[in-house]
Amino acid sequence: MRKIIVAITGASGIIYGIKLVEELLKTSNKIYLILTDNAKTVAKYEDVYERLVELTNKVKTYSEHDIDSTIASSSFNHDAMVIVPCSMKTLAGIASGYAENLVLRVAENTLRLKKPLVLVIRETPLSTIQILNMLKVSMAGAIVLPATPAFYSRPKSVNDIVSFVVGKILDVLGIQHELYKKWVTY
C-alpha cells in the first residue's frame, strides 16, 4: 500500500482533484487530502463543493493551515504527492522554496526526499514568470502535467476530458486504470 498525498488548491479545475481522489479510493493506496481555503471557494463557483465535502468524509483531510500535522514532517514516509489543480501561487511558492503552508511544506519535503511530485497546472495563457517557475520546479524534480486533454480518444463529455487528464496523472504514478483509451494506430 502506497501513501499518496493529494492537495487541491484554488485554481480552476477542482473537478480534476476530486476525480483523482475518487479514483485513488478504488485502489489499495492510502490517501491524504489537503484542501486550501481558495479550493473551497472555487469549488462553490464550479458547482462541485458538495462533492468535495463528500471526499472529506472518506479520506484523512487537512487544511493548508495544519502546518504542525504529521504529514508536514519529512519523517512522514509518503510515496508521492499530486497538487491538482496547482495554482500559479502554489507553483511560485514551490519554485521559490517558500513553505508558508502545509501544501508548500509537503511539496518541499517531497522534492527534498526525491519522491514524485506532480503539479497539474491549468492556467492559460502563461506568463514568462510562470514558465520559468515551471522550469525551476521541473529542474528540482517535479513533474509538470498540464491539464491538457487529448482528442484522439474522441471525448463525448466533460467527464471524458477530466478522465483523460486524471488518467495521465495515474499513469505518472504507475497506477493502472481504464479512464481513457490508450493510443492505437487506427
N, C-alpha and C positions, 0 to 999 in steps of 0.2 A: 504494500500500500504506500503510495506516494503522498506527500503533503504538498498541496498546491495552494498558494495564496493568490486570490483574485481581488484586485482593487478596482472599484468603479468610481471614476472621477466625473467632474462636471462638464465634460464635453458632450455635444450632441451625439446620440447613438447609444444611449443607455441600454437599449434592447440587445446590443452585442454582448454586454456584460451579463445581462440576465440570461440570455440563451446559453452562454458559455457555462455558467454555474448550473443551469438546468441539465445540460449535457454531462457535465462532470459528476453530477449527483447520480447518474446512471452507471458510473464506474465504481471501482473499489477504492478510489482515491479519497483522501481526507481533504476537505475544502475549508479554507478560512477566507472570510469575506471582509474587506474594508470598504466602507462607504464614506465618501466625503459629503459635507453639507451641500455643496453645489450639485452633487449627483442626485440627491433627493429633490432638490429644486427643479433640475432639468427633467427628472423622471415625471414630475407633475405636468410640465409643459408637453412632454412627449406621450402623455397618457399611459404610462407604464408603472406609475407609482405603486398601485396595489399589487402588481406582480412582483415588484421589487420587495415590498414588505413581506409577501409570502415567502420569499427566499430567506429572509432573516429568521424565519421560524424553522428553517431546515438546515442551516449551517451556522457555525460559530461566526458571529458578526462583530466587527469592531468599528468604532468611529475613527476618523482621522485624528481625533484628539487623544486617543488612547495610547499615548507615546510611552507609557510605562507598562504596557501589556507584554505578555510573554513573547509574542511574535516580533516585538520591537528589538529583541536582543539577537545579536549574531550567533548566540549559542542555541537559538531555536533552529532545529535542523529541518528546514523545509527543502523541497526538491526543485521548486520553480515558482516564479511569480509572473502573473499576467496583469497588466494595467489596461483595462478595456472599458470604455474608451479612455484614452490617455489625453488629458487636456494639454494644451500648449504650456500652461502654467506649470503643470507637473513635469512635463518634458524639460522645461527650463530649470526647474529645481534639481532634477536628476543630473542634467548636464553640468550644473554649477556645483554639485556636491552640497546642496543646501537642504539638509534633512530636518525641516521645521515641523513635519507632521508624521504620522505613522506610515502613510503611503511612501513618502520620500525616505524615511528611515529604513523601511524594509527593502525598498529598491536599492538603496546604498549597500545594505548588507548582502543582498543577492549578488550584486556586482563584485563586491569585495571577496565573496566566497566562490566566485566563478560559477555560479549557478545560472540556469536560463532565466532571463528577464525579457519578457515580450511586451512591447509597447505598441498598442493598437491605436494609431493616430487616425483622426477622421477629418481634420481641418483641411479646408481648401479655399482659395489658393494659399500657398505657403510663402512666408517672407524669407529673405535670405537668413535672418537670425534663426528662424525655426529650422531651416535646412541645416545650418551649421550646428544647431543643438542636436539634431538627429545624427549628424556625422560624429559628434563628440560621444554620444551615448553608444553608438554603434562601435566606435573605436574602443570603448570601455568594455564591450562585450554584450551589450543589449541587442536584441533582435527588434528592428523597427518593422512593424507589419501594418501597412496602411489598410484601412477598411475599404478595400477596392474590390468590388465584385467582378467575377468573370461572366461572360455572356455565352461562352461555348456550351455551358450547361443548360442553356435556354430557360432561365428563371421565369416563373409564371406569377410570382407574388413577392411581396416584400420579405416574407418569411424565407423564401428560396434564396434571396440575396443575403439575408442575415445568416442563413445556414451555411452558405459558401464561405463567408468570412470566418465564422466560428469553426468551420471545418479546417480552414487553414491554420487557425490557432492550435487546434488539436493535433494537426499534422506536425507542427513545430514541437509540440510537447511529446510526440511519439505515441499518441493515444488513437486507437482505431475508432473509426466512425463510419457512418453511411449518410452523412449530411449532404453530400453533393456527389455527382458522378465524376469519377476521375477521367482525365483526358484520354481519349482514344481516337485514333485516326478514323474518320468516317469514310 
